[in-house]
Amino acid sequence: MRLFHFSDDPGIECFVPRPVRVPSMRPPGRDWLNGPLVWAIDEVTQPLYFFPRDCPRIVLWEAPTTTEEDRARWFGSSDARMIAHVEWAWFERLRSEPLYRYELPVEGFEDLADAGMWVARHAVRPLCVETLDDLPAMMAAHGVELRLMASLVPLRDVWSTSLHASGVRLRHAQGWAATPDASTR
């Protein structure tokens, strides 16, 4: 297994635990996840972070309970393992801005059993850093189909399907704050 952290900063020598910038609603007993931690993502779900830092996106993939109807509706004839939805307003940055993928040692990380997310409660020195300068190509190489949209708002109901839906930085999506229940994503 491999763990990664993605950043727009190419010179991080040590990741120090810090609280999240925007606290999330957490299940009872899990509010510690808003506290000081070092976050990492596993190799399988790393495509969730093949985006510029503040880029709002919704990434979908099949869950063990995904129905044929949901697969057909959301994936169509695509054979991608994930579908990433991004607003057109972010495409130029997605295409042109570099991203830095830090590989982190696995020791000392705790599995959150949630979409490949891991956390450490202590400082972590990266093993290496790699520059990613063609993010759409990285997505394609990892079986992710990129779909560009004017707005992500039409996808707000995807959380009521049998697919796994991951929304990241949705507070930056056009019109998202005006949607019902936007605070939970």
N, CA, C and O of each residue as an XYZ file, in Angstrom:
740
protein
N       0.843     -1.188      0.000
C       0.000      0.000      0.000
C       0.880      1.241      0.000
O       1.966      1.254      0.581
N       0.392      2.277     -0.660
C       1.090      3.559     -0.701
C       0.116      4.658     -0.276
O      -1.084      4.577     -0.539
N       0.652      5.687      0.386
C      -0.134      6.841      0.816
C       0.455      8.104      0.219
O       1.670      8.226      0.064
N      -0.433      9.054     -0.117
C      -0.007     10.301     -0.751
C      -0.680     11.499     -0.103
O      -1.735     11.391      0.521
N      -0.032     12.641     -0.275
C      -0.622     13.933      0.057
C      -0.362     14.826     -1.147
O       0.748     14.845     -1.679
N      -1.375     15.563     -1.576
C      -1.253     16.438     -2.744
C      -1.224     17.887     -2.294
O      -1.925     18.274     -1.359
N      -0.395     18.694     -2.976
C      -0.257     20.096     -2.589
C       0.126     20.935     -3.802
O       0.624     20.422     -4.803
N      -0.120     22.241     -3.685
C       0.373     23.170     -4.697
C       1.742     23.730     -4.290
O       2.295     24.576     -4.992
N       2.283     23.268     -3.175
C       3.590     23.686     -2.658
C       4.620     22.587     -2.932
O       4.483     21.477     -2.418
N       5.645     22.880     -3.731
C       6.646     21.856     -4.066
C       7.735     21.656     -3.017
O       8.590     20.787     -3.188
N       7.728     22.434     -1.938
C       8.858     22.396     -1.018
C       8.553     21.989      0.409
O       9.208     22.478      1.329
N       7.599     21.126      0.626
C       7.243     20.720      1.994
C       8.227     19.656      2.468
O       8.328     18.585      1.870
N       8.947     19.953      3.535
C       9.922     19.003      4.073
C       9.329     18.143      5.186
O       9.783     17.025      5.432
N       8.308     18.680      5.856
C       7.674     17.936      6.940
C       6.223     18.389      7.053
O       5.937     19.585      7.098
N       5.315     17.426      7.099
C       3.898     17.724      7.306
C       3.628     17.719      8.803
O       3.868     16.725      9.488
N       3.128     18.837      9.295
C       2.845     19.001     10.716
C       1.330     18.936     10.903
O       0.591     19.553     10.136
N       0.859     18.201     11.905
C      -0.593     18.127     12.113
C      -1.202     19.510     12.295
O      -0.666     20.350     13.018
N      -2.320     19.730     11.634
C      -3.044     20.990     11.779
C      -4.526     20.716     11.611
O      -4.914     19.756     10.945
N      -5.367     21.568     12.222
C      -6.810     21.377     12.068
C      -7.236     21.700     10.640
O      -6.541     22.426      9.929
N      -8.371     21.165     10.227
C      -8.889     21.473      8.897
C      -9.249     22.953      8.838
O      -9.610     23.551      9.851
N      -9.151     23.540      7.646
C      -9.456     24.966      7.489
C     -10.941     25.263      7.679
O     -11.315     26.275      8.272
N     -11.780     24.362      7.166
C     -13.228     24.528      7.297
C     -13.771     23.259      7.947
O     -13.903     22.230      7.285
N     -14.089     23.327      9.248
C     -14.588     22.130      9.944
C     -15.841     21.570      9.287
O     -16.680     22.313      8.776
N     -15.952     20.257      9.311
C     -17.115     19.557      8.752
C     -17.966     18.994      9.869
O     -17.496     18.777     10.986
N     -19.219     18.764      9.550
C     -20.091     18.047     10.483
C     -19.588     16.609     10.503
O     -19.452     15.983      9.452
N     -19.315     16.090     11.680
C     -18.792     14.732     11.832
C     -19.784     13.889     12.615
O     -20.549     14.418     13.422
N     -19.778     12.583     12.384
C     -20.641     11.716     13.191
C     -20.242     11.796     14.669
O     -19.111     12.169     14.982
N     -21.145     11.454     15.563
C     -20.825     11.476     16.997
C     -19.541     10.689     17.289
O     -19.352      9.573     16.804
N     -18.678     11.294     18.084
C     -17.416     10.662     18.453
C     -16.299     10.829     17.435
O     -15.181     10.370     17.672
N     -16.577     11.484     16.294
C     -15.558     11.643     15.250
C     -15.195     13.119     15.035
O     -14.554     13.456     14.040
N     -15.600     14.002     15.961
C     -15.268     15.418     15.819
C     -13.765     15.665     15.898
O     -13.303     16.729     15.486
N     -12.993     14.716     16.415
C     -11.533     14.828     16.459
C     -10.946     14.938     15.049
O      -9.807     15.377     14.891
N     -11.706     14.545     14.029
C     -11.213     14.644     12.655
C     -11.082     16.086     12.166
O     -10.449     16.332     11.139
N     -11.668     17.034     12.882
C     -11.478     18.448     12.558
C     -10.248     19.016     13.257
O      -9.862     20.156     13.000
N      -9.639     18.242     14.129
C      -8.486     18.695     14.902
C      -7.177     18.542     14.149
O      -7.180     18.266     12.949
N      -6.050     18.718     14.844
C      -4.746     18.677     14.189
C      -4.363     17.268     13.728
O      -4.165     16.365     14.541
N      -4.264     17.104     12.415
C      -3.924     15.830     11.793
C      -3.118     16.072     10.525
O      -3.135     17.169      9.967
N      -2.419     15.050     10.080
C      -1.826     15.016      8.744
C      -2.711     14.066      7.941
O      -2.931     12.925      8.349
N      -3.217     14.534      6.805
C      -4.136     13.744      5.990
C      -3.395     13.100      4.825
O      -2.469     13.680      4.258
N      -3.821     11.893      4.484
C      -3.258     11.187      3.330
C      -4.379     10.427      2.627
O      -5.441     10.179      3.198
N      -4.116     10.068      1.385
C      -5.067      9.298      0.580
C      -4.348      8.078      0.040
O      -3.163      8.146     -0.286
N      -5.056      6.959     -0.057
C      -4.399      5.747     -0.555
C      -4.276      5.770     -2.074
O      -4.841      6.631     -2.748
N      -3.538      4.821     -2.584
C      -3.239      4.776     -4.008
C      -4.488      4.584     -4.866
O      -4.594      5.165     -5.946
N      -5.418      3.785     -4.398
C      -6.622      3.485     -5.182
C      -7.492      4.719     -5.373
O      -8.004      4.950     -6.468
N      -7.664      5.505     -4.332
C      -8.560      6.661     -4.414
C      -7.834      7.995     -4.588
O      -8.451      9.054     -4.475
N      -6.537      7.952     -4.860
C      -5.796      9.193     -5.060
C      -6.351     10.100     -6.164
O      -6.137     11.310     -6.094
N      -7.057      9.575     -7.186
C      -7.598     10.497     -8.191
C      -8.542     11.563     -7.629
O      -8.808     12.555     -8.308
N      -9.053     11.385     -6.410
C      -9.872     12.425     -5.792
C      -9.099     13.735     -5.653
O      -9.697     14.799     -5.492
N      -7.773     13.654     -5.714
C      -6.931     14.835     -5.491
C      -6.087     15.213     -6.703
O      -5.100     15.933     -6.549
N      -6.437     14.758     -7.890
C      -5.759     15.169     -9.123
C      -6.339     16.491     -9.621
O      -6.683     16.615    -10.797
N      -6.448     17.474     -8.737
C      -7.093     18.748     -9.036
C      -6.340     19.881     -8.353
O      -5.690     19.660     -7.331
N      -6.417     21.104     -8.905
C      -5.876     22.252     -8.165
C      -6.537     22.339     -6.795
O      -7.675     21.898     -6.628
N      -5.856     22.886     -5.841
C      -6.269     22.864     -4.436
C      -7.738     23.194     -4.198
O      -8.436     22.400     -3.566
N      -8.227     24.309     -4.667
C      -9.583     24.742     -4.338
C     -10.625     24.364     -5.384
O     -11.762     24.830     -5.322
N     -10.253     23.537     -6.328
C     -11.158     23.140     -7.407
C     -12.328     22.307     -6.873
O     -12.114     21.230     -6.317
N     -13.560     22.797     -7.037
C     -14.709     21.994     -6.608
C     -14.911     20.835     -7.578
O     -14.805     20.998     -8.793
N     -15.204     19.665     -7.022
C     -15.429     18.506     -7.876
C     -16.300     17.489     -7.169
O     -16.378     17.434     -5.942
N     -16.950     16.687     -7.995
C     -17.718     15.546     -7.513
C     -17.201     14.341     -8.275
O     -17.216     14.313     -9.506
N     -16.746     13.346     -7.528
C     -16.198     12.131     -8.131
C     -17.094     10.967     -7.728
O     -17.431     10.798     -6.556
N     -17.469     10.175     -8.715
C     -18.366      9.038     -8.505
C     -17.659      7.738     -8.828
O     -16.850      7.679     -9.754
N     -17.963      6.687     -8.063
C     -17.517      5.348     -8.402
C     -18.495      4.345     -7.824
O     -19.296      4.665     -6.945
N     -18.414      3.140     -8.326
C     -19.333      2.100     -7.884
C     -19.011      1.667     -6.462
O     -17.851      1.584     -6.059
N     -20.069      1.396     -5.722
C     -19.975      0.784     -4.397
C     -20.432     -0.664     -4.564
O     -21.022     -1.008     -5.588
N     -20.170     -1.514     -3.575
C     -20.637     -2.898     -3.678
C     -22.156     -3.006     -3.873
O     -22.646     -3.995     -4.419
N     -22.892     -1.988     -3.426
C     -24.353     -2.024     -3.515
C     -24.905     -1.238     -4.713
O     -26.119     -1.060     -4.819
N     -24.046     -0.771     -5.600
C     -24.505      0.029     -6.744
C     -25.438     -0.789     -7.637
O     -25.146     -1.928     -8.000
N     -26.555     -0.177     -7.974
C     -27.531     -0.839     -8.842
C     -27.166     -0.626    -10.316
O     -26.456      0.317    -10.664
N     -27.660     -1.505    -11.153
C     -27.452     -1.361    -12.602
C     -28.077     -0.060    -13.104
O     -27.538      0.591    -13.999
N     -29.212      0.310    -12.522
C     -29.894      1.542    -12.937
C     -29.025      2.775    -12.645
O     -28.892      3.657    -13.493
N     -28.437      2.830    -11.448
C     -27.570      3.976    -11.121
C     -26.317      3.976    -11.981
O     -25.878      5.029    -12.443
N     -25.746      2.816    -12.195
C     -24.557      2.727    -13.053
C     -24.884      3.247    -14.452
O     -24.131      4.045    -15.010
N     -25.991      2.803    -15.010
C     -26.383      3.228    -16.356
C     -26.689      4.727    -16.397
O     -26.301      5.413    -17.343
N     -27.378      5.234    -15.384
C     -27.749      6.653    -15.380
C     -26.536      7.569    -15.276
O     -26.448      8.561    -16.000
N     -25.606      7.254    -14.391
C     -24.500      8.157    -14.111
C     -23.245      7.879    -14.922
O     -22.465      8.798    -15.175
N     -23.029      6.638    -15.335
C     -21.836      6.301    -16.111
C     -22.136      6.151    -17.601
O     -21.240      6.294    -18.432
N     -23.387      5.866    -17.939
C     -23.736      5.644    -19.342
C     -22.939      4.474    -19.893
O     -22.848      3.426    -19.253
N     -22.368      4.645    -21.065
C     -21.584      3.573    -21.683
C     -20.107      3.624    -21.296
O     -19.304      2.838    -21.800
N     -19.750      4.540    -20.409
C     -18.354      4.680    -19.994
C     -17.863      3.442    -19.248
O     -18.581      2.873    -18.426
N     -16.635      3.037    -19.544
C     -16.034      1.928    -18.799
C     -15.031      2.436    -17.757
O     -14.251      1.658    -17.209
N     -15.058      3.744    -17.488
C     -14.172      4.339    -16.477
C     -14.484      3.765    -15.106
O     -15.621      3.380    -14.836
N     -13.483      3.705    -14.239
C     -13.745      3.239    -12.877
C     -14.255      4.370    -11.990
O     -14.883      4.127    -10.960
N     -13.982      5.609    -12.399
C     -14.482      6.793    -11.695
C     -14.888      7.836    -12.733
O     -14.330      7.890    -13.829
N     -15.865      8.658    -12.370
C     -16.260      9.805    -13.188
C     -16.030     11.049    -12.334
O     -16.553     11.149    -11.224
N     -15.251     11.993    -12.850
C     -14.971     13.241    -12.129
C     -15.689     14.388    -12.833
O     -15.483     14.614    -14.026
N     -16.521     15.102    -12.104
C     -17.264     16.251    -12.629
C     -16.606     17.532    -12.116
O     -16.373     17.687    -10.917
N     -16.313     18.441    -13.039
C     -15.659     19.713    -12.726
C     -16.334     20.800    -13.547
O     -16.801     20.552    -14.659
N     -16.381     21.999    -12.997
C     -16.943     23.122    -13.734
C     -15.953     23.623    -14.782
O     -14.742     23.641    -14.562
N     -16.503     24.028    -15.925
C     -15.675     24.558    -17.013
C     -14.767     25.695    -16.534
O     -13.645     25.840    -17.019
N     -15.243     26.488    -15.597
C     -14.462     27.626    -15.102
C     -13.119     27.197    -14.528
O     -12.213     28.022    -14.410
N     -12.970     25.918    -14.166
C     -11.730     25.417    -13.582
C     -10.843     24.688    -14.584
O      -9.718     24.314    -14.253
N     -11.328     24.482    -15.792
C     -10.593     23.626    -16.727
C      -9.196     24.151    -17.064
O      -8.248     23.366    -17.100
N      -9.043     25.436    -17.307
C      -7.719     25.962    -17.668
C      -6.715     25.728    -16.551
O      -5.578     25.335    -16.811
N      -7.120     25.963    -15.328
C      -6.227     25.694    -14.189
C      -5.935     24.206    -14.067
O      -4.800     23.814    -13.796
N      -6.945     23.384    -14.264
C      -6.780     21.934    -14.205
C      -5.773     21.461    -15.250
O      -4.959     20.574    -14.996
N      -5.848     22.067    -16.417
C      -4.984     21.678    -17.522
C      -3.557     22.203    -17.380
O      -2.614     21.552    -17.829
N      -3.390     23.369    -16.761
C      -2.094     24.034    -16.821
C      -1.320     24.160    -15.505
O      -0.103     24.339    -15.543
N      -1.975     24.074    -14.353
C      -1.262     24.266    -13.092
C      -0.627     22.960    -12.613
O      -1.271     21.911    -12.639
N       0.628     23.022    -12.177
C       1.254     21.805    -11.640
C       0.699     21.476    -10.257
O       0.195     22.340     -9.540
N       0.810     20.214     -9.917
C       0.404     19.713     -8.618
C       1.544     18.836     -8.118
O       2.245     18.222     -8.922
N       1.738     18.768     -6.818
C       2.849     18.005     -6.261
C       2.302     16.864     -5.413
O       1.529     17.069     -4.477
N       2.726     15.660     -5.771
C       2.280     14.458     -5.065
C       3.409     13.985     -4.164
O       4.472     13.575     -4.629
N       3.152     14.052     -2.867
C       4.115     13.595     -1.868
C       3.760     12.173     -1.473
O       2.611     11.885     -1.137
N       4.735     11.290     -1.512
C       4.508      9.948     -0.985
C       4.906      9.959      0.484
O       5.959     10.477      0.855
N       4.049      9.380      1.308
C       4.263      9.382      2.753
C       4.476      7.965      3.255
O       3.938      7.019      2.680
N       5.260      7.803      4.330
C       5.423      6.466      4.913
C       4.098      6.003      5.517
O       3.362      6.812      6.081
N       3.796      4.747      5.409
C       2.527      4.194      5.910
C       2.510      4.127      7.439
O       1.453      4.270      8.054
N       3.661      3.912      8.045
C       3.745      3.748      9.497
C       3.183      4.970     10.216
O       3.511      6.109      9.884
N       2.327      4.712     11.210
C       1.776      5.777     12.038
C       0.479      6.367     11.519
O      -0.104      7.229     12.176
N       0.011      5.929     10.361
C      -1.265      6.424      9.839
C      -2.401      5.503     10.262
O      -2.223      4.290     10.375
N      -3.585      6.100     10.498
C      -4.787      5.368     10.870
C      -5.759      5.393      9.691
O      -6.009      6.446      9.104
N      -6.296      4.244      9.355
C      -7.286      4.121      8.291
C      -8.633      4.613      8.797
O      -9.123      4.126      9.816
N      -9.241      5.571      8.101
C     -10.555      6.074      8.494
C     -11.689      5.241      7.907
O     -12.859      5.487      8.197
N     -11.341      4.253      7.079
C     -12.352      3.411      6.420
C     -13.386      4.283      5.710
O     -14.584      4.002      5.746
N     -12.904      5.339      5.067
C     -13.775      6.280      4.369
C     -13.081      6.787      3.122
O     -12.265      7.706      3.195
N     -13.393      6.205      1.992
C     -12.905      6.660      0.683
C     -11.386      6.777      0.616
O     -10.866      7.706     -0.002
N     -10.677      5.856      1.238
C      -9.222      5.827      1.134
C      -8.480      6.842      1.969
O      -7.283      7.052      1.768
N      -9.171      7.481      2.908
C      -8.550      8.527      3.724
C      -7.846      7.924      4.938
O      -8.357      7.015      5.592
N      -6.657      8.460      5.217
C      -5.842      8.054      6.360
C      -5.385      9.314      7.083
O      -5.260     10.372      6.467
N      -5.135      9.207      8.388
C      -4.648     10.348      9.166
C      -3.520      9.920     10.096
O      -3.447      8.776     10.544
N      -2.649     10.877     10.367
C      -1.594     10.699     11.375
C      -1.729     11.836     12.372
O      -2.072     12.961     12.010
N      -1.459     11.531     13.618
C      -1.562     12.538     14.679
C      -0.205     13.142     15.015
O      -0.071     13.869     15.999
N       0.788     12.846     14.207
C       2.159     13.309     14.447
C       2.749     13.861     13.152
O       2.195     13.644     12.074
N       3.851     14.560     13.253
C       4.536     15.092     12.074
C       5.036     13.946     11.193
O       5.429     12.889     11.688
N       5.012     14.179      9.875
C       5.391     13.149      8.911
C       6.325     13.750      7.868
O       6.016     14.774      7.258
N       7.467     13.102      7.670
C       8.394     13.513      6.609
C       8.095     12.707      5.348
O       8.016     11.480      5.398
N       7.926     13.398      4.213
C       7.626     12.670      2.975
C       8.830     11.844      2.511
O       9.983     12.191      2.768
N       8.528     10.749      1.824
C       9.567      9.905      1.246
C      10.113     10.526     -0.025
O      11.310     10.446     -0.302
N       9.214     11.157     -0.812
C       9.611     11.808     -2.065
C       8.472     12.699     -2.533
O       7.364     12.643     -1.998
N       8.753     13.520     -3.534
C       7.737     14.385     -4.132
C       7.869     14.284     -5.650
O       8.972     14.193     -6.188
N       6.731     14.302     -6.323
C       6.686     14.201     -7.777
C       5.825     15.333     -8.320
O       4.769     15.631     -7.762
N       6.262     15.958     -9.392
C       5.498     17.007    -10.047
C       4.529     16.378    -11.037
O       4.927     15.577    -11.883
N       3.265     16.742    -10.928
C       2.235     16.294    -11.864
C       1.831     17.515    -12.680
O       1.270     18.466    -12.135
N       2.110     17.498    -13.971
C       1.833     18.698    -14.757
C       0.805     18.499    -15.862
O       0.566     19.417    -16.646
N       0.200     17.338    -15.942
C      -0.890     17.106    -16.894
C      -1.966     16.306    -16.164
O      -2.047     15.084    -16.288
N      -2.781     17.019    -15.407
C      -3.770     16.363    -14.549
C      -4.840     15.598    -15.335
O      -5.215     14.504    -14.913
N      -5.350     16.123    -16.462
C      -6.291     15.308    -17.233
C      -5.664     13.984    -17.704
O      -6.348     12.960    -17.725
N      -4.397     13.987    -18.076
C      -3.728     12.747    -18.483
C      -3.565     11.803    -17.291
O      -3.694     10.588    -17.444
N      -3.281     12.352    -16.104
C      -3.190     11.523    -14.897
C      -4.527     10.841    -14.631
O      -4.576      9.656    -14.301
N      -5.601     11.595    -14.776
C      -6.927     11.017    -14.565
C      -7.160      9.865    -15.537
O      -7.569      8.777    -15.133
N      -6.902     10.107    -16.800
C      -7.115      9.070    -17.810
C      -6.289      7.828    -17.504
O      -6.774      6.705    -17.646
N      -5.041      8.026    -17.085
C      -4.153      6.897    -16.776
C      -4.645      6.087    -15.581
O      -4.289      4.917    -15.440
N      -5.457      6.693    -14.722
C      -5.988      6.013    -13.539
C      -7.460      5.607    -13.709
O      -8.140      5.306    -12.728
N      -7.943      5.600    -14.944
C      -9.303      5.133    -15.204
C     -10.393      6.104    -14.804
O     -11.506      5.692    -14.479
N     -10.078      7.405    -14.825
C     -11.042      8.424    -14.433
C     -11.471      9.203    -15.673
O     -10.639      9.740    -16.404
N     -12.768      9.256    -15.893
C     -13.304     10.059    -16.992
C     -13.642     11.441    -16.453
O     -14.355     11.568    -15.458
N     -13.130     12.472    -17.108
C     -13.383     13.853    -16.712
C     -14.585     14.374    -17.491
O     -14.619     14.310    -18.720
N     -15.574     14.892    -16.758
C     -16.754     15.498    -17.378
C     -16.842     16.944    -16.925
O     -16.884     17.229    -15.728
N     -16.869     17.850    -17.883
C     -16.921     19.274    -17.606
C     -18.358     19.762    -17.698
O     -19.107     19.378    -18.596
N     -18.731     20.623    -16.743
C     -20.102     21.125    -16.645
C     -20.071     22.625    -16.365
O     -19.084     23.144    -15.843
N     -21.138     23.309    -16.709
C     -21.245     24.730    -16.363
C     -21.345     24.902    -14.854
O     -20.807     25.857    -14.295
N     -22.033     23.975    -14.199
C     -22.250     24.033    -12.757
C     -22.372     22.616    -12.210
O     -22.845     21.718    -12.907
N     -21.951     22.414    -10.970
C     -22.092     21.113    -10.320
C     -23.447     20.953     -9.629
O     -23.791     19.860     -9.181
N     -24.196     22.016     -9.544
C     -25.482     21.989     -8.836
C     -26.416     20.881     -9.335
O     -27.077     20.258     -8.504
N     -26.511     20.595    -10.643
C     -27.400     19.505    -11.068
C     -27.035     18.131    -10.477
O     -27.838     17.201    -10.553
N     -25.850     17.994     -9.898
C     -25.422     16.719     -9.315
C     -25.746     16.604     -7.829
O     -25.402     15.597     -7.209
N     -26.389     17.592     -7.250
C     -26.588     17.613     -5.789
C     -27.346     16.406     -5.261
O     -27.237     16.089     -4.076
N     -28.105     15.730     -6.102
C     -28.878     14.571     -5.635
C     -28.120     13.253     -5.750
O     -28.668     12.203     -5.415
N     -26.879     13.284     -6.213
C     -26.143     12.034     -6.420
C     -25.908     11.287     -5.105
O     -25.700     10.074     -5.118
N     -25.938     11.988     -3.976
C     -25.738     11.328     -2.683
C     -26.915     10.436     -2.295
O     -26.810      9.647     -1.355
N     -28.028     10.555     -3.008
C     -29.168      9.689     -2.715
C     -29.196      8.465     -3.633
O     -30.187      7.736     -3.655
N     -28.125      8.233     -4.388
C     -28.038      7.062     -5.260
C     -27.248      5.960     -4.569
O     -26.801      6.120     -3.433
N     -27.084      4.858     -5.255
C     -26.312      3.739     -4.706
C     -24.828      3.828     -5.065
O     -24.063      2.922     -4.734
N     -24.412      4.897     -5.733
C     -22.997      5.112     -6.045
C     -22.287      5.732     -4.850
O     -22.920      6.313     -3.969
N     -20.953      5.600     -4.832
C     -20.179      6.370     -3.866
C     -19.948      7.732     -4.508
O     -19.456      7.812     -5.633
N     -20.296      8.788     -3.810
C     -20.095     10.148     -4.297
C     -19.199     10.887     -3.324
O     -19.440     10.885     -2.117
N     -18.169     11.516     -3.854
C     -17.263     12.311     -3.035
C     -17.255     13.737     -3.571
O     -16.886     13.978     -4.720
N     -17.663     14.671     -2.731
C     -17.643     16.087     -3.103
C     -16.541     16.789     -2.334
O     -16.476     16.708     -1.107
N     -15.678     17.478     -3.062
C     -14.543     18.167     -2.452
C     -14.577     19.634     -2.864
O     -14.773     19.954     -4.036
N     -14.386     20.521     -1.893
C     -14.328     21.971     -2.093
C     -15.600     22.520     -2.761
O     -15.540     23.480     -3.530
N     -16.722     21.916     -2.466
C     -17.970     22.339     -3.103
C     -18.380     23.750     -2.703
O     -19.181     24.374     -3.399
N     -17.861     24.256     -1.620
C     -18.172     25.642     -1.250
C     -17.682     26.621     -2.315
O     -18.130     27.767     -2.350
N     -16.755     26.181     -3.197
C     -16.252     27.021     -4.284
C     -17.030     26.821     -5.579
O     -16.755     27.510     -6.561
N     -17.982     25.911     -5.613
C     -18.759     25.647     -6.831
C     -19.786     26.756     -7.044
O     -20.368     27.275     -6.092
N     -19.995     27.104     -8.299
C     -20.940     28.160     -8.641
C     -22.346     27.783     -8.196
O     -22.891     26.771     -8.635
N     -22.934     28.598     -7.323
C     -24.303     28.394     -6.885
C     -24.510     27.297     -5.861
O     -25.645     27.041     -5.459
N     -23.435     26.637     -5.426
C     -23.618     25.504     -4.510
C     -24.208     25.940     -3.166
O     -25.083     25.263     -2.627
N     -23.745     27.042     -2.634
C     -24.200     27.497     -1.315
C     -25.703     27.750     -1.290
O     -26.319     27.715     -0.224
N     -26.291     28.002     -2.440
C     -27.728     28.276     -2.512
C     -28.557     26.999     -2.622
O     -29.787     27.063     -2.622
N     -27.901     25.839     -2.716
C     -28.656     24.588     -2.872
C     -29.086     24.066     -1.506
O     -28.412     24.313     -0.505
N     -30.194     23.352     -1.461
C     -30.634     22.769     -0.189
C     -29.582     21.808      0.355
O     -28.984     21.043     -0.401
N     -29.360     21.848      1.656
C     -28.453     20.912      2.335
C     -27.005     21.063      1.890
O     -26.224     20.124      2.047
N     -26.620     22.210      1.341
C     -25.256     22.410      0.841
C     -24.225     22.329      1.963
O     -23.065     22.005      1.706
N     -24.620     22.612      3.183
C     -23.648     22.621      4.279
C     -23.101     21.231      4.615
O     -22.079     21.124      5.293
N     -23.756     20.175      4.156
C     -23.296     18.836      4.503
C     -22.320     18.271      3.487
O     -21.891     17.128      3.644
N     -21.956     18.997      2.478
C     -21.039     18.477      1.460
C     -19.778     19.317      1.408
O     -18.882     19.036      0.611
